[in-house]
Amino acid sequence: MKKLLIPFMLLLVLIISACSNSPKEKKQVASKETKSETITYLSENGPVEVPAHPKRVVLLSGFTGNVIDLGVNVVGVDVWSKNNPTFAKELKDVAEVSDENLEKIIELEPDLIIGLSNIKNLEKLKQIAPTVTYTWGKVDYLTQHLEIGKLLNKENEAQKRIDDFKTQAEETGKEIKAKVGEDATVSVIESYGKDLYVFGDNWARGTEILYQAMHLKMPEKVKEMALKSGYYTLSAEVLPEYAGDYVILSKYSDADTSFQQTDTYKNIPAVKNNHVYEMNGQGASFSDPITLDKQLAFFKKSFLEK
């Protein structure tokens, strides 16, 4: 009887041992799976381990349209993105957050945070989720989209989007030049609050499309004062000096537009020739693919369908 019990007891010990080791083995497998679900993104501040397929992204910047365009779920955005009419549908149920409201960001349980390099509480944000920041203007608008594509593990999709946009913009630019002339100049002016601004070739408001993609010409005065800095503040009195043959006027709904009632403004050649095309200022300060598509359609209609 004792001889029969010994093999039985040994078998029982092996079963118990196997069961006790199972969770550990599962944990090791899970750990390997988790590791394989991350990628290393080479950010401007060094390598960052981020989710290979992020599902809950918080944006503390103006890159919202880039992320939406690549089909990645957004759970929190900055106030400028939230109030951008271009993204009204996509962000309807998305929370508004800021770099100072860490508790709200924690509640959203993000697996990735994207922001500008000057955001506050960066080290604390890194403790909540992998955080990647970009310096505004360090790379051009198309390279920026490609970088975000790399970050989200969607580089191929981002590159295709860039190639398609460049083709459309170049074709539209050729059509516009054929109509307005090779030497026609275009100014991009914005009315915001009580101030007027004129922009260079890389400050959103469609400047990248007009000057970089379409190669339309900038007035010499604009080139002198705004090309290097990106923008220049104007007074209504000197506006005629900066107005090109065509003017894109970005207007915010609450801006002071009394300058448009002055003789100085009314006597600008572009105004007299009905060559001023007014664009909604809300949302114009973005340069993501969704915004670029919207602005490209606006330029095509303004220059070619009149």
Salt bridges, closest charged atoms under 4 A:
ASP69 OD2 - HIS145 NE2 3.79
ASP69 OD1 - ARG161 NE 3.03
GLU100 OE2 - LYS120 NZ 2.95
GLU123 OE2 - LYS126 NZ 3.46
GLU147 OE2 - LYS150 NZ 3.29
GLU157 OE2 - LYS154 NZ 3.97
ASP164 OD2 - LYS160 NZ 3.00
GLU182 OE1 - LYS177 NZ 3.74
ASP183 OD1 - LYS217 NZ 2.93
GLU190 OE2 - ARG205 NE 2.95
GLU220 OE2 - LYS223 NZ 3.32
GLU278 OE1 - LYS251 NZ 3.23
ASP293 OD2 - ARG161 NH2 2.65
